[in-house]
Amino acid sequence: MVASIPNTIHPFGDEDSSKRRQILDGARKVFMDLGFDGASMNEIARAAGVSKGTLYVYFADKSRLFEAMVEDEALEKGKLAFNLDPERDVETTLREFGRAYIGQMCRPGGGSSIRTVMAIAERMPDVGRRFYENVLAKTINRLADYLQARIEPDDLAIDDCVLAASQFLQMCQATLFLPFVFQAEPAPSAERIARVVDSAAQMFLATYRAKPR
């Protein structure tokens, strides 16, 4: 098991942060192109435009560099803006949320990080766990919080909001995510995403919309 990565940002200011970003960008390309096993520190240093010595100043080995890249990816995905204002109506919110979520998950090139993490998760379970907790679980919990808020106005009748949120996201992925992540199909069009997400919203509301009293 790989130990949790320490804070690798050095106290040298903006120049240091920029260099770290340069290394992570180069590492991302190599890991996405070659996978974890195929990537080497030499290849990463070349892609990042730094010396191998500089690379080791920032990251002790390939595993720690890969962990930092995954954590960076998680932070970027966490910045995706969802309008989950509890005052917004449920149907509009679900449709917009689902389209934004699937658009991010299935964007061109977007499946590479997920495939790479899936391939390495058995050997590096801490990496897989953190990716799940910081990317997937956070998104589920954000949607669950919104659904919980909509129970009060009697819009929804849900006993387990985390389960309901997970179900909605899984329905949004239907026929889209798995073919994309396994490279059986290209990234889906916005029109196809909208069609699947609209169907998911209809099914969700048919199950969880509160019955009139």
Secondary structure, 3 states (H helix, E strand, C coil): CCCCCCCCCCCCCHHHHHHHHHHHHHHHHHHHHHHHHHCCHHHHHHHHCCCHHHHHHHCCCHHHHHHHHHHHHHHHHHCCCCCCCCCCCHHHHHHHHHHHHHHHHCCCCCHHHHHHHHHHCCCCHHHHHHHHHHHHHHHHHHHHHHHHHHHCCCCECCCCHHHHHHHHHHHHHCCCHHHHHCCCCCCCCHHHHHHHHHHHHHHHHHHHECCCC
